[in-house]
Structure formats: structure tokens, C-alpha cells
Amino acid sequence: MSYRTLKSIFHQKSQAAADREEQARRSSPSAVHWNFRLGDHTMFCLMTPDIAVSIEKIMRLENQARRTWSRMSAGVQRHYLRSMIIEEIHATNDIESVYSTRQEIAEVLDAVQGTTGADRRRFREMAKLYTALWDEEVAAPETLDDIRTIYDDATSGEIERSDEPDGRRFRAGPVKVVSGQKVVHQGVSGEDAIDSYLAEMLRQNKDDDIPHLVRAVAAHLIFESTHPFYDGNGRTGRYLLALDLSRSLSPVAWLSMSTTIADNKEQYYRAFQDAEHPMNRGDATVFITRMLEILSEAQSRLRTDLDHRSEQVSELFRRIQDIVDLSKDEEALLFILGQVRLFEPGGRITLESLARSMDRSKATVRRLTKILVDRNLVEETSAKPLRFRLTARGLRLLDLADDSTGHSTGHNDGASPPPV
């Protein structure tokens, strides 16, 4: 990135040079301004060639991903989206050092989607939020109360009582983020100021004179810099970012954002620090450029992963055809279990989910599973709820034995998130 920060111009040249450059940038026809202050300076951004190139690249990758996505069957799409919701929730928790496992999140999704009677409360509301995004059943926030509702759902059960909001909607007191002995971030002081800045975030979301992807990452900067809550700002802010991106990009695109941020955590936090540094005088250009680069990386990873997944599913189908003496329904059941192995933590699926996926009664599917259990291709893993997975023999026949229980080379809780 060739764009120089005002801080670097000050250090390399002089105060006067930085003053002249700031004035030139703010008065440029390509400058976008917000009624929001980063420290003592109003926020602005230049629509640089780097930003234009990033937006063009993102949309090109989006079109390529959409073409691959459209060639996948509805069943494969469901399994893939579900795996990505699991990854997104796991990654956004990991960024904030909130412990969760992919298996735990998968079970919460089962409960939310009604495929198990398990009473899973932790992350339940967050799972509902992302599932609603997937189903395109959620609207962008239009009021400050909407933002508070999203916060309550995104952080349900995870906020200590001492960190709960104590103002009308948001925090009433001050907040700062400390690294060692150094204050690296200080949120906006006073709930009236919080209200004003979040209102500006909502206003600019509707400003069609600003490119939508720029609006989305600018809103993320405004939200996180305002820091309207004592705790849970990161998870809420990244959900709001996904919600913004869903208006321009396909679900498989915006559901890869937190995972890519987690893999670029240092760059992500440095972008905030650069934007908020007083010597950069409210210039958010570097932040917006870096965030668009992260989004572009997420899109590139997504396209590669979609191609890989498409090949895996096609190979799975071919190998099922090689197994002799299977009925069409037995082949369909194995095909679903193979996909579950590729996409799901643990590679297990409930009888209820199998019946829904096959559009058959539970009694019919139960009869089919007994046949495949007798052939040592499928095994029961639990009775309540009744769950199934491929046996070691089934995995070998379908060439899935070396592919661990999840994304690409497998979900392995405790390891870094896979590149989706």
C-alpha cells in the first residue's frame, strides 16, 4: 500500500508538511467525511486507487464464488453454510478469547434448528442471529434500540454482571483497553456522545453516495471506536459487519470474515490503532484499505475452498457408486453421511436431520440406517438423540479416513481456524 499516513509525513518531513497534506486530503474531491471524531479530529477517507482496486477484486471474486456455489446441490449448500456458521461463531469468540468448541456450537445449532431436544443455552442467541442471517430473515438496525437488542443476543450469557450496560441503552461510565501498562484504546465518554456517534453510523449506512463496502467497514470503525459497551463490543461489531456485508455479498462471503480476521488479528488491531492515533488526525483511509484487503483475502480463500469442496463432494458421489448392492435410498443416506463427515465437527448427524435431508419419514430412515449398520458402513453414536456417523470401514470405502472431522483437513478444536 503506497498511501502514507500523516504520522509518517510528520516524522519524515515536518509539522508544516503534515498540516499541508491534511488540508489537501480533506479538501480533495475524492474525500468522504463523517460526523464522527477519532480523538480530536473528524473522520475522513480518501477514495484511493488501492481502495478502488480492492473493491473491484472483491466483486470479481464474489462472482466467481457465486458461480461455483450455484453448481452445488441444495443439500451440499446447507451443509457448507452450516459449517461456516460454526466457524464464524468459533472465530469471533476466539478473537475475544472467549472459549468455545466447534462441537458445542454445532449442538447449539441443532437445538436452534429443532433437530434435537437438547437444552443448549450458551451461544444460543448468537446462533439464532447467524441462522437468521443465513435465512435472510434479519434487517439492518435502524435505531439505537435495535443495536442494543443485537448486543443482548450476540452476548447472551457471556457478560459478567459488573460489565452489563448501566446507562439508558449503553454504558454510562468510561472504558479503556490496556495492554500491559499502556492504554491502547479509550472509548467515547458519555452516553449522549455514544448515542450521537452510533446515530451517525446508522445514517451513513444509508448514504448511497459512498460505496457500500466502504460504508460497511467505516461503520465497523465507528462502532468499535465508540465502544458503546463495557464488554462484548468485538463480537457485536463483527456481527454488525457481517450483517452489513450481507447486503452486497453472498452468505458464503460474509460468513468467512471473522475467520480471516482471526488469522490476521495483529493486522486487524493495528488498523484500529493507526486510525485512532492522534497524529493521523482522523484519516481513516489506511483502516478502510486494510479492512478491504482482509475482505479480499477472505473472498480468495472462499473461492479456493469452494472449488476444493466441490471436488470432494463429486469424488464422494463417485465412490458411493462403486459400492455394490446399494439401493438408491441407501446411496442417498451414505451421500449425506459423507457430506456430514466433510463439513461437521465429529461427523455425526441426528435421525431427525437425516429424515429432513432425505425428505423421508423417520421410520423409513431408521430402517435404512439398520441396513447400513448391518453392513458395517454406519454406526450409532448416541441414543438420545439418535445420531449416526460412518464407521471406519465406511470412511475407508469412501476415501474419507484421512480427512479429519471437519473443514478442509478437519476441525480440530484448540487449533487455529481453517482457511475459509
KAMO-V589419 format. One record per run of one state. SS is the DSSP state (~ for helix, > for strand, _ for the rest). FROM is the first residue (numbers start at 1). TO is the last residue. If there is no record, write none. Layout:
ss = <SS | SS>
from = <FROM | FROM>
to = <TO | TO>
This chain:
ss = <_ | ~ | _ | ~ | _ | > | _ | > | _ | ~ | _ | ~ | _ | ~ | _ | ~ | _ | ~ | _ | ~ | _ | > | _ | > | _ | ~ | _ | ~ | _ | ~ | _ | ~ | _ | ~ | _ | ~ | _ | ~ | _ | > | _ | ~ | _ | ~ | _ | ~ | _ | > | ~ | _ | ~ | _ | > | _ | > | _ | ~ | _>
from = <1 | 6 | 13 | 15 | 27 | 31 | 39 | 41 | 47 | 49 | 71 | 74 | 96 | 102 | 113 | 124 | 135 | 144 | 155 | 161 | 164 | 176 | 180 | 182 | 187 | 191 | 205 | 212 | 227 | 233 | 246 | 251 | 255 | 257 | 264 | 265 | 277 | 278 | 281 | 283 | 284 | 285 | 322 | 328 | 344 | 345 | 348 | 349 | 351 | 359 | 362 | 375 | 378 | 384 | 386 | 391 | 392 | 398>
to = <5 | 12 | 14 | 26 | 30 | 38 | 40 | 46 | 48 | 70 | 73 | 95 | 101 | 112 | 123 | 134 | 143 | 154 | 160 | 163 | 175 | 179 | 181 | 186 | 190 | 204 | 211 | 226 | 232 | 245 | 250 | 254 | 256 | 263 | 264 | 276 | 277 | 280 | 282 | 283 | 284 | 321 | 327 | 343 | 344 | 347 | 348 | 350 | 358 | 361 | 374 | 377 | 383 | 385 | 390 | 391 | 397 | 420>
